[in-house]
Amino acid sequence: MIASFKRVIVVSITLLFVAACSFTEDTLWPALTGDDPAGSGEVVSIAASPEELDDEAIYVDEVPATSTDFAQASYEPSNALMESSPTGTLVGAKVAQKRAELANLKNSVEIRRLRFGELRNIARQNSQGYFATIAAVTARLRIGTTPGNPVLVSQWNAAQSELDRILTDVAALNTLSNEVAADSAMSGYLLESVRATYGLQGGVDEDHRQLALVEDAVNRNVVLINRLLGELRETISRYTEYVNAERKNLTTLSLAIKNGEYIGPSLGNQYERVSAEPLRTTAVDPQKLIGARRPLVVIRFDRDNVEYKKALYAAISAALERRPQTTFDLLAIAPNIGSPADVALAANTSKLHAQKVLSALSEMGLPSRRVALSSTTSPDVQTNEVHIYVR
């Protein structure tokens, strides 16, 4: 009897153990038949996202915009400043007044900012039109053309008109700069006025809280105005230098059109990059130049229509490239041969040649104050000559 009872207990424990093992396996190991482990038998399908259907993964970096272009920069006042309510005190009334003045100032600065962007875009478009015209003229001259080609003359006139429009844009930018300077003075006055309001009697804590918000907004406005002024000054300076340089280049280009061949940019733009200080030369004794110094250029007028301008430009340009502050001595030499009347006639003709060379240098962009002109006669020359010496 006892043995039978023990067998029943052993069998019961064995069944419980087997059931526990079955439960453990079902719980820890997934089913490989595709059926729901929960036993519902229902299969739920989930559609693929567009990113999963794409062949390549797409990653988006959240990088804040950090544009340095002030024409796109602006700010809006905080909600706390806009939602401020009057407190009924004298200081509160002052705060409301300063808030209204700040709103007017901000509106003015926003108008200036938009105007600056418009003017800069217009100047950029005019510059592109100018350079397109100049490029067409230069290309035609480089490949060769007839002297005084009327097509090139017409294009040169168009380029000059386009450069005048850029100068008008610079004038408009100067006017805008003066208006922004007035806004800057107003912002300085407003900031001092807001700070002085702290010292008024009869205010409550809410008045000072609102006053602090107005002060912060004015400070932000001061930063924007200073930045706008800085960009305006930089833009005006850049375009002014650009227009001045291109006016000299146009003068040299007119000489190239007259000769029918490209010479190069204005000589004046080479030395002014180093020093804007005006240089003046004084004539030296011509006899000290002949034989004592080697001339940079020698032009012999032994026939009509001597072609010397391109070689002259190359020599002067190379000298200025080596030493931008260089000045020159231009010496007209006539042969001291024959009767006194022959010598006098040759001397006058030689001076006329020297004047033409000086005029050509001026058209190339070299100011006359950098050239000392003198004349002499010499038995060592057979024809009229013009010598150019480097000081």
ChimeraX attribute file (.defattr): number of C-alpha atoms within 10 A of each C-alpha:
attribute: neighborCount
match mode: 1-to-1
recipient: residues
	/A:1	6
	/A:2	7
	/A:3	7
	/A:4	8
	/A:5	9
	/A:6	11
	/A:7	12
	/A:8	12
	/A:9	10
	/A:10	11
	/A:11	11
	/A:12	11
	/A:13	12
	/A:14	12
	/A:15	11
	/A:16	11
	/A:17	12
	/A:18	11
	/A:19	11
	/A:20	12
	/A:21	12
	/A:22	10
	/A:23	11
	/A:24	11
	/A:25	11
	/A:26	13
	/A:27	12
	/A:28	8
	/A:29	9
	/A:30	12
	/A:31	12
	/A:32	8
	/A:33	7
	/A:34	9
	/A:35	13
	/A:36	14
	/A:37	14
	/A:38	9
	/A:39	7
	/A:40	8
	/A:41	10
	/A:42	9
	/A:43	8
	/A:44	6
	/A:45	6
	/A:46	5
	/A:47	6
	/A:48	8
	/A:49	8
	/A:50	7
	/A:51	10
	/A:52	11
	/A:53	9
	/A:54	9
	/A:55	7
	/A:56	8
	/A:57	8
	/A:58	9
	/A:59	6
	/A:60	5
	/A:61	6
	/A:62	6
	/A:63	6
	/A:64	6
	/A:65	6
	/A:66	6
	/A:67	9
	/A:68	8
	/A:69	10
	/A:70	16
	/A:71	18
	/A:72	10
	/A:73	13
	/A:74	13
	/A:75	11
	/A:76	7
	/A:77	15
	/A:78	11
	/A:79	8
	/A:80	11
	/A:81	17
	/A:82	12
	/A:83	9
	/A:84	16
	/A:85	13
	/A:86	14
	/A:87	16
	/A:88	11
	/A:89	14
	/A:90	15
	/A:91	23
	/A:92	22
	/A:93	15
	/A:94	17
	/A:95	25
	/A:96	20
	/A:97	13
	/A:98	21
	/A:99	24
	/A:100	12
	/A:101	15
	/A:102	21
	/A:103	15
	/A:104	12
	/A:105	19
	/A:106	23
	/A:107	12
	/A:108	14
	/A:109	21
	/A:110	18
	/A:111	11
	/A:112	20
	/A:113	21
	/A:114	14
	/A:115	16
	/A:116	22
	/A:117	14
	/A:118	13
	/A:119	16
	/A:120	18
	/A:121	13
	/A:122	15
	/A:123	20
	/A:124	15
	/A:125	12
	/A:126	19
	/A:127	20
	/A:128	13
	/A:129	16
	/A:130	23
	/A:131	15
	/A:132	12
	/A:133	19
	/A:134	21
	/A:135	12
	/A:136	13
	/A:137	22
	/A:138	19
	/A:139	11
	/A:140	18
	/A:141	22
	/A:142	13
	/A:143	10
	/A:144	12
	/A:145	15
	/A:146	14
	/A:147	15
	/A:148	16
	/A:149	15
	/A:150	12
	/A:151	10
	/A:152	24
	/A:153	15
	/A:154	12
	/A:155	16
	/A:156	22
	/A:157	14
	/A:158	16
	/A:159	22
	/A:160	18
	/A:161	13
	/A:162	19
	/A:163	24
	/A:164	16
	/A:165	17
	/A:166	23
	/A:167	19
	/A:168	13
	/A:169	21
	/A:170	22
	/A:171	14
	/A:172	15
	/A:173	22
	/A:174	16
	/A:175	12
	/A:176	19
	/A:177	21
	/A:178	13
	/A:179	16
	/A:180	21
	/A:181	16
	/A:182	12
	/A:183	21
	/A:184	22
	/A:185	14
	/A:186	15
	/A:187	22
	/A:188	15
	/A:189	11
	/A:190	22
	/A:191	21
	/A:192	11
	/A:193	14
	/A:194	20
	/A:195	14
	/A:196	10
	/A:197	18
	/A:198	15
	/A:199	10
	/A:200	11
	/A:201	10
	/A:202	10
	/A:203	18
	/A:204	14
	/A:205	9
	/A:206	15
	/A:207	25
	/A:208	16
	/A:209	14
	/A:210	21
	/A:211	24
	/A:212	17
	/A:213	19
	/A:214	25
	/A:215	21
	/A:216	14
	/A:217	21
	/A:218	24
	/A:219	16
	/A:220	14
	/A:221	23
	/A:222	20
	/A:223	13
	/A:224	21
	/A:225	23
	/A:226	15
	/A:227	13
	/A:228	24
	/A:229	19
	/A:230	14
	/A:231	17
	/A:232	20
	/A:233	14
	/A:234	12
	/A:235	16
	/A:236	20
	/A:237	12
	/A:238	12
	/A:239	19
	/A:240	16
	/A:241	11
	/A:242	15
	/A:243	17
	/A:244	13
	/A:245	18
	/A:246	21
	/A:247	16
	/A:248	21
	/A:249	22
	/A:250	22
	/A:251	17
	/A:252	26
	/A:253	26
	/A:254	20
	/A:255	20
	/A:256	24
	/A:257	25
	/A:258	17
	/A:259	19
	/A:260	20
	/A:261	21
	/A:262	23
	/A:263	22
	/A:264	16
	/A:265	20
	/A:266	24
	/A:267	25
	/A:268	22
	/A:269	18
	/A:270	19
	/A:271	18
	/A:272	14
	/A:273	9
	/A:274	11
	/A:275	11
	/A:276	9
	/A:277	9
	/A:278	10
	/A:279	14
	/A:280	12
	/A:281	15
	/A:282	12
	/A:283	14
	/A:284	13
	/A:285	10
	/A:286	17
	/A:287	12
	/A:288	9
	/A:289	16
	/A:290	17
	/A:291	8
	/A:292	8
	/A:293	11
	/A:294	13
	/A:295	17
	/A:296	15
	/A:297	17
	/A:298	15
	/A:299	20
	/A:300	17
	/A:301	17
	/A:302	11
	/A:303	8
	/A:304	6
	/A:305	7
	/A:306	10
	/A:307	11
	/A:308	15
	/A:309	18
	/A:310	14
	/A:311	13
	/A:312	20
	/A:313	21
	/A:314	13
	/A:315	15
	/A:316	21
	/A:317	22
	/A:318	11
	/A:319	17
	/A:320	17
	/A:321	14
	/A:322	9
	/A:323	13
	/A:324	19
	/A:325	19
	/A:326	16
	/A:327	22
	/A:328	21
	/A:329	23
	/A:330	24
	/A:331	27
	/A:332	27
	/A:333	30
	/A:334	27
	/A:335	21
	/A:336	21
	/A:337	16
	/A:338	9
	/A:339	9
	/A:340	10
	/A:341	9
	/A:342	12
	/A:343	17
	/A:344	16
	/A:345	12
	/A:346	20
	/A:347	21
	/A:348	15
	/A:349	17
	/A:350	25
	/A:351	22
	/A:352	13
	/A:353	20
	/A:354	25
	/A:355	16
	/A:356	12
	/A:357	21
	/A:358	19
	/A:359	15
	/A:360	18
	/A:361	22
	/A:362	21
	/A:363	22
	/A:364	29
	/A:365	23
	/A:366	25
	/A:367	17
	/A:368	17
	/A:369	15
	/A:370	18
	/A:371	26
	/A:372	19
	/A:373	22
	/A:374	17
	/A:375	20
	/A:376	17
	/A:377	21
	/A:378	16
	/A:379	11
	/A:380	12
	/A:381	14
	/A:382	14
	/A:383	18
	/A:384	25
	/A:385	21
	/A:386	22
	/A:387	21
	/A:388	25
	/A:389	19
	/A:390	17
	/A:391	11
